[in-house]
Amino acid sequence: MTHNLQNDLLVRAAFSRPTERPPVWMMRQAGRFMKEYWDIKNRYSFLEMCKTPEIAADVTMLPVDLLGIDAAILFSDILVTAEAMGGQLSFEQGVGPQFANPVRSRSDAEALQTDVVHKLQYVAEAIKVVKHRLQGSIPLIGFAGAPFTVLSYLVEGGSSKDFKRTKLLLHNEPELAHLILQKIADVTVDYLNMQISAGVDALQLFDSWALALAWDDYEAFAHRYNAYIFSKIDRGGVPVISFCKGSSVFAPLMATAKPDVVSVDWNADLRHVKDGLPEGIAVQGNLDPFVLYADKKVIKAKILQLFERMRGTDGFIFNLGHGIMPDIPFDNVRYAIDIVKEFRY
Ligand SMILES: Cc1c2[nH]c(c1CCC(=O)O)Cc1[nH]c(c(CCC(=O)O)c1C)Cc1[nH]c(c(CCC(=O)O)c1C)Cc1[nH]c(c(C)c1CCC(=O)O)C2
């Protein structure tokens, strides 16, 4: 993998090389807080948008053109792997993702398919369209859901507040949980390798709901599979970012899975997390996204406070602790990005 990017700040920071300022991108940077997203969304279903490479590319490019971020992230969803494995996935407005055939028994688990990467070819096509449109200006980030988080959607049949069924499965039927997790992990390896072949410049693994787990369960059911994925993908020069909510607790364990970057939620002192990690592991984060609702002077002060805290550390990517909420004012997002781009160490 050769990068040849005009703006390679994100790749440099991810590999803990010096940068003149932190690179900036934001989770959910292409989404409902943008009027231009709704212009597209009102014409297609969410899954149509993900599965039509030209549309996925149009949406991926919105924050590139309107916000001037330092990296694009492919427009898709973490649940496309589960759909390819046999999950009957739908997204309904206001309900979120739903699986009509949740995985509840051994026979449900055995029915999950693993030779499925060909069904995800539309993602490779979208990557190629985006890479062509970016013309080497900034990196493109590919991604996948981590096995534990994807399992939680398959088992619950959708989003969950308390992950009760998921935890019951882990506690009462650990062998069945491991069977499902291993299948998802194997699909994820193929899927991320496909994205690397198609040309992504960086990857992020989303283990959004690991926060729900106790330390030992995180280690056994989440960490172990993320480490497996990071060891099996053909990383070459492609840096890998490990995200979870709960990273302010799990960061030391996450680092032992050997990502290049740990993405940190907003609860922690980012400098403290960074100083606790082995040399050469970068951090990403960790502004509380709710700050973006506040007055501009507050937004500016909070960002500069974070930068002051991180001064003198290589290996820092600015991001939010989690995704942009749909009702955050667009103008505030753009303002935050401008503040980062004006800053110099
Ligand atoms: C847990 C999770 C999902 N999907 C994703 C995660 C991990 C990130 C995180 O922790 O938030 C990942 C994701 N989902 C989406 C992206 C695109 C890239 C980006 O801009 O970050 C990414 C990286 C688009 C999306 N994925 C989804 C939307 C909204 C779709 C719509 O327009 O209705 C977008 C833009 C739908 C989705 N997809 C998922 C949920 C829970 C929902 C509903 C969310 C809600 O209603 O607030 C599953």
The ligand as an SDF file (V2000), in Angstrom:
LIG
                    3D

 48 52  0  0  0  0  0  0  0  0999 V2000
  -23.5110    1.0330   16.2250 C   0  0  0  0  0  0  0  0  0  0  0  0
  -23.2750    1.4380   14.7910 C   0  0  0  0  0  0  0  0  0  0  0  0
  -24.1760    1.2930   13.7240 C   0  0  0  0  0  0  0  0  0  0  0  0
  -23.5340    1.7870   12.5940 N   0  0  0  0  0  0  0  0  0  0  0  0
  -22.2950    2.2380   12.9030 C   0  0  0  0  0  0  0  0  0  0  0  0
  -22.0920    1.9990   14.2640 C   0  0  0  0  0  0  0  0  0  0  0  0
  -20.8100    2.2450   14.9720 C   0  0  0  0  0  0  0  0  0  0  0  0
  -20.6300    3.6830   15.2340 C   0  0  0  0  0  0  0  0  0  0  0  0
  -21.2870    4.1400   16.4790 C   0  0  0  0  0  0  0  0  0  0  0  0
  -20.9450    3.6180   17.5330 O   0  0  0  0  0  0  0  0  0  0  0  0
  -22.1680    5.0170   16.3700 O   0  0  0  0  0  0  0  0  0  0  0  0
  -21.2660    2.7680   12.0100 C   0  0  0  0  0  0  0  0  0  0  0  0
  -21.6430    3.7470   10.9880 C   0  0  0  0  0  0  0  0  0  0  0  0
  -22.9040    4.0890   10.5670 N   0  0  0  0  0  0  0  0  0  0  0  0
  -22.7960    5.0160    9.5700 C   0  0  0  0  0  0  0  0  0  0  0  0
  -21.4340    5.2440    9.3020 C   0  0  0  0  0  0  0  0  0  0  0  0
  -20.9830    6.0900    8.1310 C   0  0  0  0  0  0  0  0  0  0  0  0
  -19.7720    6.8520    8.1990 C   0  0  0  0  0  0  0  0  0  0  0  0
  -19.7780    8.0540    9.1040 C   0  0  0  0  0  0  0  0  0  0  0  0
  -20.1830    9.1420    8.6310 O   0  0  0  0  0  0  0  0  0  0  0  0
  -19.3210    7.9250   10.2510 O   0  0  0  0  0  0  0  0  0  0  0  0
  -20.7030    4.4880   10.2170 C   0  0  0  0  0  0  0  0  0  0  0  0
  -19.2090    4.4270   10.4110 C   0  0  0  0  0  0  0  0  0  0  0  0
  -23.9040    5.6510    8.8740 C   0  0  0  0  0  0  0  0  0  0  0  0
  -25.2500    5.5860    9.4560 C   0  0  0  0  0  0  0  0  0  0  0  0
  -25.8490    4.5080   10.0460 N   0  0  0  0  0  0  0  0  0  0  0  0
  -27.1380    4.8310   10.3570 C   0  0  0  0  0  0  0  0  0  0  0  0
  -27.3950    6.1540    9.9400 C   0  0  0  0  0  0  0  0  0  0  0  0
  -28.7350    6.8670   10.0290 C   0  0  0  0  0  0  0  0  0  0  0  0
  -29.5300    6.3950    8.8870 C   0  0  0  0  0  0  0  0  0  0  0  0
  -30.6590    7.3280    8.5760 C   0  0  0  0  0  0  0  0  0  0  0  0
  -30.4360    8.2710    7.8050 O   0  0  0  0  0  0  0  0  0  0  0  0
  -31.7760    7.0880    9.0830 O   0  0  0  0  0  0  0  0  0  0  0  0
  -26.2100    6.6230    9.3530 C   0  0  0  0  0  0  0  0  0  0  0  0
  -25.9810    7.9560    8.7010 C   0  0  0  0  0  0  0  0  0  0  0  0
  -28.1510    3.8940   10.9470 C   0  0  0  0  0  0  0  0  0  0  0  0
  -27.6940    3.1280   12.1180 C   0  0  0  0  0  0  0  0  0  0  0  0
  -26.7100    2.1770   12.1120 N   0  0  0  0  0  0  0  0  0  0  0  0
  -26.5330    1.6850   13.3820 C   0  0  0  0  0  0  0  0  0  0  0  0
  -27.4740    2.3140   14.2160 C   0  0  0  0  0  0  0  0  0  0  0  0
  -27.6150    2.0760   15.7070 C   0  0  0  0  0  0  0  0  0  0  0  0
  -28.2150    3.1940   13.4120 C   0  0  0  0  0  0  0  0  0  0  0  0
  -29.3700    4.0580   13.8230 C   0  0  0  0  0  0  0  0  0  0  0  0
  -28.7440    5.2810   14.4370 C   0  0  0  0  0  0  0  0  0  0  0  0
  -29.7500    6.3250   14.8100 C   0  0  0  0  0  0  0  0  0  0  0  0
  -30.9110    6.2660   14.3850 O   0  0  0  0  0  0  0  0  0  0  0  0
  -29.2770    7.2560   15.4760 O   0  0  0  0  0  0  0  0  0  0  0  0
  -25.5260    0.6850   13.7510 C   0  0  0  0  0  0  0  0  0  0  0  0
  1  2  1  0
  2  3  2  0
  2  6  1  0
  3  4  1  0
  3 48  1  0
  4  5  1  0
  5  6  2  0
  5 12  1  0
  6  7  1  0
  7  8  1  0
  8  9  1  0
  9 10  2  0
  9 11  1  0
 12 13  1  0
 13 14  1  0
 13 22  2  0
 14 15  1  0
 15 16  2  0
 15 24  1  0
 16 17  1  0
 16 22  1  0
 17 18  1  0
 18 19  1  0
 19 20  2  0
 19 21  1  0
 22 23  1  0
 24 25  1  0
 25 26  1  0
 25 34  2  0
 26 27  1  0
 27 28  2  0
 27 36  1  0
 28 29  1  0
 28 34  1  0
 29 30  1  0
 30 31  1  0
 31 32  2  0
 31 33  1  0
 34 35  1  0
 36 37  1  0
 37 38  1  0
 37 42  2  0
 38 39  1  0
 39 40  2  0
 39 48  1  0
 40 41  1  0
 40 42  1  0
 42 43  1  0
 43 44  1  0
 44 45  1  0
 45 46  2  0
 45 47  1  0
M  END
$$$$
